[in-house]
Amino acid sequence: MRVAIIHDWLTTWAGAEKALAELLNCFPQAELFTTVNFLEKRNIPALTNRVIHTSFIQRLPFVRKRYRHYLPLMPLAVEQFDLKGFDLVLSSSHAVAKGVLPDPNAVHICYCYSPMRYAWDMQHQYLRESGKARGVMSWIMRWQLHRLRQWDYISAQRVDHFVAISRYIQRRIANCYRREADVIYPPVEVDKFRHDQPREAFYLTASRMVPYKRIDLVIEAFNRMPDKQLIVIGDGPDYSKLSAQAGANVTLMGYQPDEVLIDHLERTRAFLFMAEEDFGILPVEAQAAGAPVIGYSIGGMAETIPDDISGLWVAEQTSEALIERVNAFEIRREADPESFAASICRKNAERFSTANFTSAIQSLVDKHLAT
């Protein structure tokens, strides 16, 4: 059986790429197709000795720094991949990968991280943050996004079977594409964490520092709780602004390697997460390290962290709501030290193991190939 795996682009090794790695492990004979690839094979085991096909965009000027500027060309780019003779096409898609043109006899399964948010419900936020909310360029971009939405819907109808990363994304696929989807949660490497380390007094949050992650809200809450210590790990465009906002009890560590993040997850009193995420790998990793999670209850976290069992949900994206939940967490732990026990957190995280992901993907593929 010939297998083609399509991924939007390979520019960083983040959450979607970790899921891609497990898809590649499931199908070691698969050939990989992507619009651009800037990653070194020798540094990433999943890509070693892998046949990787890139599109014409790989050869365009300034593509390494400005590949996103070529988004209007990416639908055309993925449609140029020659998939004749491939029996199974797996698209790993949050943008354009699902838009390939498979062999008519092939089965096309899309593992969908999300419909393109900047083309659908986040268009206005995207235009504001890019400084294109008004003026001539705004209307040009609005027209481009309009055409991209049309292509996105049409190309979704080429997919035989959708798989969503969460029930939250399952609903968005139904809303945007009018398609049903199975749910298979992304893989999390739970075994790289220890969950039996002594807990210390600090709280932890970690993220790329961009507006929608709402690190500003977490810092604001702890500025109003000066008796509690907060550690923030991560870097990004908002780092300077957030550093200026932080009070004396808030420590910004900037970017840290994995071993430092893992060490802090294994020791923190609780992990804080106030973003509205499609799934959210970090809260699950925190649970794998035995840490309770206090976070926003809209999005993937409502599916991955059981409220009042291995964490606490925050009903609103406000500092006031977060303060109330942190205080409730401490009162609960003082009254019952076994509340939110590390073993409970770890058991919850094991639902999202790579082994469970691999088994679910293989079962789903076998089912659809047999029909």
Secondary structure, 3 states (H helix, E strand, C coil): CCEEEEECCECCCCHHHHHHHHHHHHCCCCEEEECCECCCHHHCHHHCCCCEEECHHHHCCCHHHHHHHHHHHHHHHHHCCCECCCCEEEEEECCCHHHCCECCCCEEEEEECCCCHHHCCCHHHHHHHCCCCCCHHHHHHHHHHHHHHHHHHHHHCCCCEEEECCHHHHHHHHHHHCCCEEECCCCECHHHCCCCCCCCCCEEEECCCCHHHCHHHHHHHHHCCCCCCEEEECCCCCHHHHHHHCCCCEEEEECCCHHHHHHHHHHCCEEEECCCCCCCHHHHHHHHCCCCEEEECCCCHHHHCCECCCEEEECCCCHHHHHHHHHHHHHHHHHCCCCCCHHHHHHHHHHHEHHHHHHHHHHHHHHHHHC
